Amino acid sequence: MDENISNILDQDTWLPATPDITKDGYVKIDLNKVDLVTYSFNKRFRQGENAPELHLWFYDGNIPHQLNSDTSSVTLYGLDSTDKIKVITAQPENTWQSGRVKLALPSQMFASAGQYKRCVIEVKNSDQIIATINFNLDVLPNDFYNMTFGSNPFSGQVNDEIKKTLQSFKDIATETIDQYQTLKTLADNTASQIAKNNIVTKDTFDNTIEDLNSKFTQIPKMKKYDASAFNWQDPFGSFTGMGASSLMMYDNVVFLSISTFSYKTGSVICKLPSETAPAIEKIGVGLSMDGDGHDAQPVAISIMPDGSVIVENNTHDHAKILLVTSYSTIDTHDTGSNTGSSGGGTTGGSTGTDTGNTGGSGTTTSQISGISNLVANTYITVPNQVTVYRGDGSISRTLPAKGDAYSTDKSASLGGVDVYRISTDEWVHTSDVNLIIPWTGTIRPTRANPKIVDQYGSDISYGLIVHEYAVDKKLRVMGTGENYYEISKDGFIAESDMTQV
């Protein structure tokens, strides 16, 4: 250990601050609060206690701070009431990846009664100190105090409390026995189902399945991509811990696993290498969880012919998104040519350059015409439930009201109605949606209470400081034709209440 323990314990520049909350038995500590020299909190233990645990949960803002069990360390330094130095190091556990640390305090910590003269917890990553936490530790003497409360003697109160506690234990034991019987029945039924249906057990799997990685040299047609193959799109980022994203291709079959973090609502997750993109859109179902790994919700994820991987209905602003899928890069069901001429349609696919799967046998005809390219990074939002149409005019699906923003790259006419494209051959009426387009500039409100709406055009007006705002997005509400400019996360000011600087 490089540190001089005495120097650590002799610091006198603490700026005390109480941790924000206690969460699930853990003391939550935000390591992003760089304006604080240290956190400070109090704990009391009884003289002679053995191995109580101190639970700490480290965060970076609202996201748990991942600790690497190989390079990180959490160490407690203490100077007790008799001037004896105590050093306790937390043992790495699998909870470190989610920022949770359990620090077991041995009985030697509580050998002497009295308040510790100094006690700190140091969090390090390699040789870099991430945080130093002031820990006020008080060891109470192991004495018994005889007291009375009102007219009731203390011994009588203790007797009543013992009776209540014993009855509570009895109730818990009865409930536990009932739960055990329920679990035993469930386990017996599960074992019976496994045997009945010949389900592969873990032992069988471990003994018969070989690691695919060890076989790459024996499979010349297998190609494995490294992490740089994922072109992550803001606001999504690579998850590099256990279960990280992977991409492999054997002949024309792609095996894709995505693990990613998103810190605000987004649409395009990443762009895959062109040789791994499907010929036509592939739809998969993934899983989206909040930042703590809770509230798991299914999400539709599309893999587009240009390699874009798009999450369709993510409801979490701060999310972990998981997807495991496989698909062929060849459209085995398409009988039309690249221009769609054999399909009988005027453009075949959705743009006239895609495969002609919508008209393949010549029984359907695309009604799309007048296709124009939109500015890159253009999106639509859905104020109310919207019907999605195919290029032949048939209904494909519906989009939920006030869900995700959807990427769009083309405008066109579908049977005489203006539409935007949201996937290979899916279109929505322009009058049903709002449009968000890139717009760079600086604006200034003309009054302190301007009209402000969210991305769906709903009024969220609030007081505003009148000064200059840098803008990079513009919202066009299709129902009214009004323009708004983004001045905060999902906050757009009306064009009529601002001026360009």
N, C-alpha and C positions, 0 to 999 in steps of 0.2 A: 504494500500500500504506500503510495507516494506521499500522501498528505501527512502533515504534522498534526497529530490528534489534538494536542494542546492548543495550537493555533485555531483549529476549527471550533473548539469549545469556548475560546476566549473572545470570540467576535462580540462587539458591542454596538453594531450598526443595524440591529433588527428593526424592521418596519412592520409591526404586528398587523395581521389581517386574519379575520375568521374565515375558514372555508365556506363556500357558498351554501352547501346543503349536505346533509348526510343521506346518501342514496343506497338503499338495499343493504344497510349495515356498513357501508363503506363511506369514509370521509372523502368527499369530492374535492379535488384540487386542480385548478386551471393553470397549466404551465405557460399559457400564453400571456398572463398578466405580467408583462415585463416591467411595468412601472412599480412593482412590489419587490423589495429586497428579499422578503421571505413571507411565508404564511406562518401563523402561530395559532396553536390550539392546545387545549388542556385535557389531561387524562389523570384519573385517580385509581390506584390499585391498593390492595391490602398487603401488608408485610407478609412474606412467605408464599405468595401466590406462585403457581407454577404454570408456565406456558400459556398465559392469555394471549390472544391474537389481536393485533392492530391492523385493521383493514383500510387500505388506501386505494383510491381510484383516481388515476391521473388522466386529465383531459387536455386537449388543445382546443379551446373554445367549447364547441358542442360535440366534438369528435374525440373518442377515447384516444389517448396517446399510446401508441404501440411501443412496448419495450422489447428489445431483442435479448433473449435469455443468454446469448453467447457474449454480447458486448456491453450490456447494460448492467447496472448494479444499484441496489437500494440498501443503504447502510445507516444504522443508528449509532451515534456517538453520545455517551452520557457521562457526566461527572456527578456522582451521588453525594448525599449529605455528608459522607465521611471522606470525600475527596478521592474516591476510587473511580477510575475510568472504566467504562463498560462499552464494548463495541459489538454490535449485533448485525449480521448481514442476512438479508432476506434470501431464501432459497428460491431459485427460478421455478415457475410453474407454467402450465399451459395457459393460465389466465393472464400472463404478462402481455400477450399479444393484444388483449383488449384493455390494457392499462391497469388491471386490477392486481394489487400486490398484498399478500398476507405476511405480516412480520410477527413471528412467534417470539415472545419475550420470556426467557428462561427464569427460573427462580432466583438466580444470582442477581438479577436486576432489582429484586425486592428484598435483599438481605438486610438492608438498613432502612429504618423508618426515617421519614423526613422528605422534604422537597429536593429534587435534583437541582444542583446549582446551575447546571447547563445541560440541555439535551437537544440534539438536532438530528434531523434525518436528511441525508444527502442522496440525491438522485443523479446518476452519471450515465453517460453514453460514451463508451470507450474512455478516453481521458478527459472528456468535456463535462463539466458540471452543468446539469440542466436546471436543477432547483435545489435550494437549501431551505429546509422547513424547521422552524423553531417549535419544539415539542415540550410543553410545560408538564413535567411528570412529577406527581406527588404520591409518595408511599405512606399510607396511613399506618400507624402502629397497630399491632394485633391485640388490642385491649378490648374489654367488654365493659360497657357503661350501663349501669342500672338506672333506669329513668322511669318516671310515671307520666302519663298523659291524662290530665283531668282527674277523675276519680277512679280510673281503671289502672291497676298495677301493670307494670311492664310485662311481668311474667304471664299474666292472663292474656294480654294482647298477643304475645308470642305463641301461646297455646292455641288461640283462635286461628292465628295465621297458619300454624302447622296443620290444623285440621282442614282448613280451606285448601292448602297446598296438596295434602294427601288425597282429598276428594278430587282435586283437579287432575292429579296423576292417574287416579282410578278411571276417571272419564276418558282421559287420553288413551289409557291402555285398552279400554273397551272399544274405542273407536279404531285404534290401531289393529286390534284383532279382526274387526269387521273388514277393514281395508285389506288386511292380509288375505283373508278368505276370498275376497273379490279378485285380488291380483292373482292368487293361486289358480282360481278357476279360469281367469283369462289366459294365464300362462299355459295351463293344461290344454285349453282349447286351441291356442296358437300352435303348440307342439303337435297336436293332432292334425291341424290343417297342413302344417309343413310336411308331416309324414304322408298324409293322404294325397297331397298334390305334387309330391316329389320336388319341393322347393329346395334349391341349392343352399346348404348351410355355409357359414363362414369357414368352418374347418375344411369342407370340401373345396370351397373356392380357393383358399390359401394353398391347398395341397395340389391343385390341378391347373391353376391359371398362372402363367408366367408373365413377368413384367414386359410390357410392350417395348419399353425403351431398350431392353437388352437384345431385342430382335431387329433393331433398325439396320444393323450391318448385314442381316440376313434377308432383308426385304429391299431390294434395290429400287423399287418403284415408290417406296415411302419417302416423303419429304417432310421434315419437321422444321417449322419456322421459329425463330427466336423472338424475344420480346419486342424488338424494333419493328417487327412486321405489323404491329397494331398501331395504326395512325389515330391516336386518341383525339377526339374532338371535344372542345370546351362545352360543358363543364365537367366532362367525365375524365377520370384518370385511372392509371393502372394500379391494380392491387397486387402487390408483390410478395405477400406472405404465403402461408399454406393455402393451396387451392388456387394458385395464380392462373391467369389466362393462358391458354395454349391453342396452337393451330397446327394441324397436320393434314396432309393430303396423300392419298394412295390412289394411283391412276387418276380418275376424275371424281373421287369421293373425298369430301372435306369433312374433317372431324374438328369441331369448334367448341371451345369452352371459354366463356367470358366471366371474369370476376372484376367488377369495377365499382368505384365510388363516384357519386354525383353529389355536388354541394348546392345545387339549385335545379329547378325543373329544366330539362333539356330534351332533345329529340335524337340527333345523330350521336351514337355512342362512339363509333370509330369507323375507319375505312380500311378494309382488308386488301391485300395485294390483288391485283386484277386477275391473276391466274386462279385465285381461289373464289372468285365471285360466281354466283349462279347465273345461268342463262336467263332465267325468269325469277321473279320475286319468290323467296321462300319465307314461310311464316313459321315461327317457333313460339313456344310459351316459356317464359322465364319467370324468375322470382325477384320481387323487389321488397327490401326490408328497410326500416328506418336506420338511423346512424348507429343505434345500439344493437342492431340485429333483431329487433322485435317487429311486430305487426307485418308479417309476411303476406304479400299480396301477389297474385299472378299478374303478369304483364305480357302483352303481345309484342313480339320482337320480329322485325322484318329484316331479311338480308337481301339487298337490292342488287341488280345486275352491275351497278357501278362499284360494288364492294361496300356500300354504306350499310351499317348495322343500325337500325332505328328502333327505339323503344316507343311504343304507341300510346300506352295508357298508364304511365307511372304516376302515382299519387303522392310520392314522397319528394320533398325538396332536398332533403339530405338522405341519400339512399345508398344501400349496397344492392347491386343488381347482378344476378347470376343467370347464366344460360348455358346449357349443354345440349348440343344438337349435331346432326350430321346431314349432309345433302350432296347431291350430284351437281357438278358444274355444267352438265349437259342436260338440255331439256328433252328428255326421252319421249314426251307426249306431243311434241310439236311436229306437225307435218307440213307447215307452211315454209316458204323461203324467207331469207333475211329481209326482203322488202315486202313480204306478205302478199305477193301477187297471186300465189296459188290458192290463197284463202278466199279470194273473191272480193275482199274489201279494198277500199281505195288506199288505205294505209296499212292494213294488216294489223300490226301491233299498235300500241298506244300512241306512238309518235311517227310511225312510218318507217322507222329504222330498227325497231325492235323485232323480235321473232313474231311470226304471224299466228301465235297460238290462239288469238281470239277469233280468227276466222278459219283456222286450219283446214277444215274439211270443205270450206266454201259455203257453209250453211248460215254464217252470220257475217254482217258487214259493219265495219266501224263507221260511226257517225261523227268522228272527230275531224275537225278541219281548222285551218288558220292557226296552227301551233306557233307560239312565240316563246323564246327563252326569257326567264325572269332573272333578276339579279341574284347572284349567289348569296346564300344564307338568308333566304326569304322564307317566312313561316306564315301559317294561318292559325287562328284560334277559333274556337267553336262556342259561341254564346249559348246556342240552343242545339238540341239534338239534330244531327245532319245526316241526310241520306247520301251514300257514296255510290256512284254509278260506274259501270264498265264502259269501255269505248263503244260497245254496240248498243248502249242505252239501257241495258239491263241493270238491276240493282245488285250491288255487291255486298254491302253491309251498312251499318249506321255507326256514326261517331257519337259518343256521349257528350252531353252538354258540359262545358267548363272543365274539360279534361286537359290533356297535354297539348302543347303547340306541335303542329305537324309541318315538316319541311316540304316545300313545294318548289319546283324548278321550271314549270311551264304553265302558260295560259293557253286556252284554245276555245273553240266553240263546239258544243255537243248538241247536235240537233237544233242549232240556232240559239242555244243558251250558253252564256259565258261561263267557263269552268276553269279551275286550277287542278293540276295533277298532284296527287299525294303519294302515289306508288306507280309501278310499271304501267298498269292499265286501270287505275282508279282515279276518279275525278269527282270534284264537289262543285256545286254552283257558287259562283263568286258572291252572289247576293246573300248567301247563307252564312258567310264567314267573315272574320276580320283579317286584315293583312298586316304583317309586321315586316318591314323592309329596312335594310341598313341605311342610315342617314347620319352623316358626321357634321357636327357644327356646335356652336355655343348659343344658348338662348337665355333670356332673362324674363321672369314673370312681370306682368304689368300691374299686378295687384297681389296683396298678401293672401287672399282667399280665392285662388283661381279654381276652375273646374278641373278635377283630376279623376281619371278612370283607370281601371285595371285592364289587363290584356283582352278581356272579354267585352270591354266598353261599359262596364258597370261603374256607377258613380262611387268614388271613395274619397271625395273632397276632404281636405284638411288644411289647416293653416300652414303657410309656407314662408320661409325667409326669402325676401326679395334680393337675390344676387344672381351671379352668372352660373349656369349649369352646363357642363359638357354632355353632349347627347350623341349616342351612336345608333339609336333605333327610332323608327317612326311607325306609328300605328294608324291605320286607316279603317275606321268603323264603317263597314259596308252598308249598314242599314240607314245611316244618315249622311255618309260621304264625308264626315268630319275627319280632320287630321289631328293627331296628338303626338307628343314627343316625350320619350322616356327620360325622367329626371331622377328616378330611384328604382329599386327592384320592383318591377311590375307596377310602377306608378307613372302615368302618362298625362302631361298637361295639355289642355286644349290650345289649339293654334290661335284662337281668338283672344286668349289670355296671356300671350307672350309675344316677345319680339326677338328676332335674330340679332346677335351681336357681331 
